[in-house]
Amino acid sequence: MTHNLFLMYKKPQLRFFVVLAAVLVVFLSLSQSAAAAKGGAEGGRYFIASKSYIVKSLFGVQHEFEKGFTADLTTGEVWTLEKIFKVGVAPVPLYTVSNITISEPNSGDPAASVITEAVNVLQEEVLKDSSKIKTRSFTPRDAVPWGVKKIYGSETIKSTLGGKGINVAVLDTGANIRHNDIAGRVQDCKDFTRGPVPRSACEDKHGHGTHVAGTVAADGGFDGQGIWGVASEANLLIYKVCRNDGTCWADDVASALSYAVKNKAHVISLSLGGNTENFLVREAIGEAVNGNVLVVAAGGNDGPEKGTIDWPAAYANVVAVGAIAENELVPDWSSRGVNDGDYFMEEREIEFGAPGVNVESAWLDGSYRYLSGSSMAAPHISGLAARLWNGSATSTRVLISQRARDIWALGDDTATGFGLPTAPKFQVVE
């Protein structure tokens, strides 16, 4: 062993890297000490403008992008990158899911008021054979929720249809893909919160993502006794980008956006957002739009002041959705755009209003819950886009706007944009 070490140190290249590593260790130690002296070693998620293998090896990689990578860094590590490596470092914003209320589960069974842990199974097995789910413990209060009825323009509708062959990517807290009413719709399931390679998992321990997925494409389950979403024949691509507390790093979102495009998504549904614009998300959305994908996002819950719309809904190439109640009034908390009435969607404008108050949908334990928020409004439009899809994202977006009716104010208003769009009557199942 001694002899081998001696030979190693005689080799110039190996000796160089050994010395370099030692120096870096010293620098890291010093920087950590400096950071501690200034108030601790707390940090967060950062974008690092470097493609260096050495830098990536030293600091770890969450996601790789064209111009660099992201990593979780302490303040000391940020100092080291900026002062020692002379590398540009920028904080990555943290988004949140856009719901504001959570009701008790609804199943008709008093025991359902306590959320139970879902049965642990390999999610890949469910994707392979959804027919294994043949029991029902929960039923919804309304098989077709009021919001879906609004989209269909019918109070008597008993089930839904549409979206066959259309892939809707739901970027959220994951989903319970064993839920009776969405199991048959899930075609892909990935977790982007745990590193550069997405894992084949999408477990939802929050509930938000399961609820959103149900609104998009729930199909009533194996027995037709469950809940129905807007486009019950659409395919769901479930991509977990938010942690179990409902927070979502922007780089996880950006990475999933790019993956959704590569995986042939037609529609991407984002019921999340925040106050900070981020270039990683902006570029990923641009990639999606250029790839003929329609991106739909929740406008946020920061109203009623004008200009309170969240990012990424605020981008002009994203369909931004505000919330309405069953009486078609706009809740004060629904974010507003800066719409100027010219019927042309620009940055920071709301495009549509959709059901977002007391919306019933699937829940993480196999039951059903009512949620409120623009998070609930966005998947109604995502499902409608799947139903109306006619070959291109641009033409589908125009078609949706043509089917919208004013509900809050005349014209292109700040709360509901073009208004509430509905499905064609010939597609309604009575």
C-alpha positions in Angstrom: 0.0 0.0 0.0 2.8 2.4 0.9 4.6 1.7 -2.4 1.4 2.3 -4.4 0.8 5.7 -2.7 4.4 6.7 -3.4 4.0 5.9 -7.1 0.8 7.8 -7.2 2.3 11.0 -5.8 5.1 10.7 -8.3 2.7 11.1 -11.2 2.3 14.8 -12.0 -1.4 14.8 -12.9 -2.5 12.8 -9.9 -0.3 15.0 -7.7 -2.0 18.1 -9.1 -5.5 16.9 -8.4 -4.6 15.8 -4.9 -3.1 19.2 -4.1 -6.1 20.9 -5.7 -8.6 18.9 -3.7 -6.7 19.7 -0.5 -6.7 23.4 -1.2 -10.4 23.3 -2.0 -11.1 21.5 1.3 -9.2 24.3 3.1 -11.2 27.0 1.2 -14.5 25.4 2.0 -13.6 25.1 5.7 -12.5 28.7 5.8 -15.6 29.9 4.0 -17.9 28.0 6.3 -16.2 29.5 9.3 -16.6 33.0 7.8 -20.2 32.4 7.1 -20.8 31.1 10.7 -19.1 34.2 12.0 -21.6 36.3 10.0 -24.7 34.6 11.3 -24.8 30.9 10.5 -24.6 28.5 7.6 -28.2 28.7 6.4 -28.6 28.7 2.7 -31.0 27.4 0.0 -31.3 26.4 -3.6 -29.1 28.2 -6.1 -28.3 28.3 -9.8 -24.5 28.0 -10.4 -23.3 29.3 -13.8 -20.7 26.7 -14.4 -20.4 23.5 -16.4 -17.2 22.4 -14.6 -17.0 18.8 -13.5 -14.9 19.8 -10.5 -17.4 22.4 -9.3 -20.4 20.0 -9.8 -18.5 17.2 -7.9 -17.7 19.5 -5.0 -21.2 21.0 -4.5 -23.6 18.4 -5.8 -26.2 18.7 -8.6 -29.9 19.0 -8.2 -30.6 19.7 -11.9 -28.5 20.4 -14.9 -29.4 23.1 -17.4 -27.8 24.5 -20.6 -25.9 27.3 -18.8 -25.2 25.6 -15.5 -26.7 23.6 -12.7 -28.6 24.0 -9.4 -27.6 22.8 -6.0 -28.5 23.2 -2.3 -25.9 25.5 -0.8 -25.0 26.9 2.5 -24.0 30.6 2.7 -20.4 29.5 3.1 -20.6 27.5 -0.1 -22.1 30.5 -1.9 -19.2 32.6 -0.7 -16.7 30.0 -1.9 -18.2 29.9 -5.4 -18.4 33.7 -5.8 -15.1 34.6 -4.1 -12.8 31.7 -4.8 -14.1 30.1 -8.0 -15.4 33.4 -9.4 -18.6 31.7 -10.5 -21.9 33.5 -10.9 -24.5 32.3 -8.3 -28.2 33.2 -8.2 -30.9 32.1 -5.8 -33.7 29.8 -7.0 -37.2 31.0 -5.9 -39.6 28.8 -4.0 -43.1 28.6 -5.3 -46.2 27.3 -3.4 -49.3 25.4 -4.5 -52.2 27.8 -5.0 -55.0 26.6 -2.7 -56.3 28.5 0.3 -58.7 26.2 2.1 -59.0 22.5 2.8 -62.2 20.9 4.0 -62.8 17.6 5.7 -62.8 14.5 3.5 -66.1 13.5 2.1 -67.1 9.9 1.8 -70.4 9.4 3.6 -68.4 7.5 6.2 -67.7 9.3 9.5 -64.4 7.4 9.8 -63.2 9.2 6.7 -62.7 12.4 8.7 -59.3 11.0 9.6 -56.9 10.7 6.8 -55.4 7.3 6.6 -52.1 6.4 5.1 -52.4 5.0 1.6 -51.6 1.3 1.1 -47.9 1.0 0.1 -47.5 -0.6 -3.3 -45.1 -0.3 -6.1 -46.5 2.5 -8.2 -45.0 1.0 -11.3 -47.3 -2.0 -10.7 -50.4 0.3 -10.7 -49.3 1.8 -14.0 -48.9 -1.6 -15.5 -52.3 -2.9 -14.4 -54.9 -0.5 -13.0 -57.4 -3.3 -13.2 -56.1 -4.5 -9.8 -58.1 -1.7 -8.1 -61.5 -3.3 -7.8 -62.8 -2.1 -4.4 -64.5 1.2 -3.4 -64.5 2.6 0.1 -65.4 6.1 -0.7 -68.0 7.9 -2.9 -68.2 11.6 -3.7 -71.2 13.8 -2.7 -71.6 14.9 -6.3 -70.3 12.6 -9.0 -70.0 15.5 -11.4 -68.9 18.5 -9.3 -70.4 21.9 -9.9 -67.3 23.2 -11.6 -67.3 20.5 -14.2 -71.0 21.1 -14.8 -70.1 24.8 -15.4 -67.5 23.8 -18.0 -70.1 21.5 -19.7 -72.8 24.1 -19.5 -75.2 21.6 -18.0 -76.8 21.0 -14.6 -78.0 17.5 -15.5 -74.8 15.9 -16.8 -74.1 12.5 -15.3 -70.7 11.8 -16.6 -68.0 13.3 -18.9 -65.9 12.5 -21.9 -63.2 13.9 -24.2 -59.5 14.2 -24.3 -58.8 10.7 -25.8 -55.2 10.4 -26.8 -54.3 13.8 -25.3 -51.5 13.9 -22.6 -52.0 16.4 -19.7 -48.9 16.8 -17.5 -49.8 17.8 -13.9 -46.8 19.3 -12.2 -47.7 19.4 -8.5 -47.3 17.5 -5.2 -47.6 14.1 -7.0 -50.8 12.1 -6.9 -52.3 8.9 -5.4 -52.2 7.0 -8.6 -54.1 4.2 -6.9 -57.1 6.4 -6.4 -60.1 4.6 -8.1 -61.0 7.6 -10.2 -57.6 8.4 -11.7 -55.7 5.1 -11.7 -56.9 4.3 -15.2 -55.8 7.6 -16.6 -52.2 7.8 -15.3 -49.6 7.0 -18.0 -46.4 8.3 -16.4 -45.3 9.1 -12.8 -42.0 10.8 -11.9 -40.5 12.6 -8.9 -38.3 15.7 -9.7 -37.6 16.7 -6.1 -34.8 14.3 -5.4 -31.9 14.9 -7.8 -30.9 15.2 -11.4 -32.5 11.9 -12.6 -36.3 11.8 -12.0 -37.4 8.8 -10.0 -40.2 6.5 -11.0 -42.4 7.7 -8.1 -44.9 10.4 -7.5 -46.4 9.7 -4.0 -48.6 12.6 -2.8 -48.4 13.2 0.9 -50.0 16.7 0.6 -53.2 16.0 -1.3 -53.2 19.0 -3.6 -51.8 17.1 -6.7 -54.3 14.3 -6.4 -57.1 16.9 -6.2 -55.9 18.7 -9.3 -55.4 15.5 -11.3 -59.0 14.5 -10.5 -60.4 17.7 -11.8 -58.5 17.3 -15.1 -59.3 13.7 -15.9 -61.1 11.6 -13.2 -63.1 8.9 -15.0 -65.6 7.7 -12.3 -63.5 4.7 -11.5 -63.9 1.0 -12.4 -67.6 1.1 -11.4 -68.5 4.6 -12.6 -69.5 5.5 -9.1 -66.7 7.9 -8.4 -66.0 11.5 -9.4 -65.7 12.8 -13.0 -63.2 15.3 -14.2 -63.4 17.6 -17.3 -61.7 15.3 -19.7 -62.3 11.8 -18.5 -60.5 10.1 -21.5 -57.3 12.1 -21.3 -54.0 10.7 -20.2 -52.3 12.0 -17.0 -48.6 12.5 -16.7 -48.0 13.0 -13.0 -44.8 14.9 -12.2 -44.0 15.6 -8.6 -42.3 19.0 -8.3 -43.6 20.1 -4.9 -42.5 18.8 -1.6 -44.9 17.4 1.0 -45.4 20.8 2.6 -46.6 22.3 -0.7 -43.5 24.3 -1.6 -41.9 23.9 -5.0 -38.4 24.9 -6.0 -38.4 26.6 -9.4 -35.7 24.4 -10.8 -37.7 21.3 -10.1 -40.5 22.9 -12.0 -38.3 23.8 -14.9 -36.8 20.4 -15.1 -40.2 18.7 -15.2 -41.4 21.2 -17.8 -38.6 20.1 -20.1 -39.3 16.4 -19.4 -43.0 16.9 -20.1 -42.2 18.3 -23.6 -39.9 15.3 -24.3 -42.6 12.9 -23.1 -45.1 14.3 -25.6 -47.4 16.3 -23.3 -50.0 18.3 -25.1 -51.1 20.3 -22.1 -49.2 21.2 -18.9 -51.1 22.2 -15.8 -49.4 24.3 -13.1 -51.4 25.0 -10.0 -48.5 26.7 -8.3 -46.7 30.0 -8.3 -45.0 32.9 -6.5 -44.0 36.5 -6.6 -40.6 36.0 -8.2 -39.9 35.6 -11.9 -37.3 32.9 -12.7 -35.3 32.5 -15.9 -35.1 28.7 -15.6 -38.9 28.4 -15.6 -39.2 31.1 -18.3 -36.9 29.3 -20.7 -38.6 25.9 -20.0 -42.0 27.4 -20.7 -40.6 28.9 -23.9 -39.3 25.4 -24.9 -42.8 24.0 -24.2 -44.6 26.6 -26.2 -42.2 26.2 -29.1 -42.8 22.5 -28.8 -46.5 22.9 -29.4 -47.5 22.5 -25.8 -50.2 24.6 -24.1 -49.2 25.7 -20.6 -52.0 26.6 -18.1 -51.3 28.1 -14.7 -53.1 29.3 -11.6 -53.3 33.1 -11.4 -52.7 33.1 -7.6 -54.6 33.9 -4.5 -53.3 37.4 -3.7 -56.2 39.6 -4.8 -58.1 41.8 -5.1 -55.6 44.4 -6.1 -54.7 44.9 -9.8 -51.4 43.3 -10.8 -51.3 40.6 -8.1 -51.0 37.7 -10.6 -48.3 35.1 -9.7 -45.5 33.8 -11.8 -45.4 31.6 -14.0 -49.1 32.5 -14.8 -47.9 36.1 -15.5 -46.0 35.1 -18.6 -47.7 36.1 -21.8 -47.3 32.6 -23.3 -49.1 31.0 -20.4 -52.8 30.7 -20.0 -53.5 32.4 -16.7 -56.7 31.3 -14.8 -58.5 33.2 -12.0 -61.1 31.7 -9.7 -64.9 32.1 -9.7 -67.6 30.8 -7.3 -70.7 28.7 -8.2 -72.7 32.0 -8.5 -70.0 33.2 -11.0 -68.8 35.9 -8.6 -65.1 36.5 -8.2 -63.7 35.9 -4.7 -61.6 38.8 -3.3 -58.6 36.5 -2.8 -58.4 35.6 -6.5 -55.4 37.4 -8.1 -56.0 40.1 -10.7 -54.1 40.9 -13.8 -53.3 44.2 -15.4 -55.6 43.6 -18.3 -56.2 46.7 -20.5 -59.3 45.5 -22.4 -57.5 45.0 -25.8 -58.4 41.3 -26.1 -54.7 40.6 -26.5 -52.9 38.6 -23.8 -49.8 40.3 -22.6 -47.5 39.8 -19.6 -49.3 39.8 -16.2 -52.8 39.4 -17.5 -55.6 36.9 -16.5 -57.0 35.0 -19.5 -60.0 33.1 -18.1 -62.1 32.6 -15.0 -62.9 29.1 -13.9 -64.5 27.3 -10.9 -62.2 27.6 -7.9 -64.4 27.9 -4.8 -65.5 24.7 -2.8 -64.4 22.4 -5.6 -64.8 18.7 -4.9 -62.3 16.3 -6.3 -60.1 13.2 -5.5 -58.0 13.1 -2.3 -54.8 11.4 -1.3 -56.3 8.6 0.8 -58.8 7.5 -1.8 -61.6 9.8 -0.6 -62.7 13.2 -1.8 -62.3 16.8 -0.5 -63.4 20.3 -1.2 -60.6 22.8 -1.9 -60.7 26.5 -2.9 -58.1 28.5 -4.8 -56.9 29.4 -8.3 -55.3 25.9 -8.1 -58.7 24.5 -8.5 -59.6 26.8 -11.4 -56.5 26.0 -13.6 -57.2 22.3 -14.0 -60.7 23.0 -15.3 -59.1 24.9 -18.2 -56.4 22.2 -18.6 -59.1 19.6 -18.9 -61.1 21.7 -21.3 -58.0 22.2 -23.5 -57.6 18.4 -23.7 -61.3 18.1 -24.7 -61.0 20.8 -27.4 -57.5 20.0 -28.6 -57.5 20.4 -32.4 -53.9 19.8 -33.4 -52.0 22.8 -32.1 -51.5 24.6 -28.8 -52.1 28.0 -30.5 -55.3 27.1 -32.2 -56.6 25.3 -29.1 -55.9 28.5 -27.0 -57.8 30.6 -29.6 -60.7 28.1 -29.6 -61.0 28.2 -25.8 -61.1 32.0 -25.9 -63.8 31.9 -28.6 -65.9 29.7 -26.3 -65.6 32.1 -23.3 -68.5 34.3 -22.1 -68.2 37.4 -20.0 -69.1 36.7 -16.3 -67.5 39.5 -14.2 -67.2 42.5 -16.4 -67.6 43.2 -20.1 -64.6 42.7 -22.2 -61.1 41.5 -21.2 -61.3 42.2 -17.5 -58.7 41.9 -14.8 -60.3 39.1 -12.8 -61.6 36.6 -15.5 -60.1 37.9 -18.7 -62.2 36.6 -21.6 -64.6 35.0 -19.1 -65.7 31.4 -18.5 -65.2 29.0 -21.4 -67.5 26.0 -21.9 -67.5 22.7 -23.9 -69.6 22.4 -27.1 -73.1 21.1 -26.5 -72.6 18.1 -28.7 -69.9 16.8 -26.4 -72.2 16.9 -23.3 -73.2 13.5 -21.9 -76.7 13.7 -20.2 
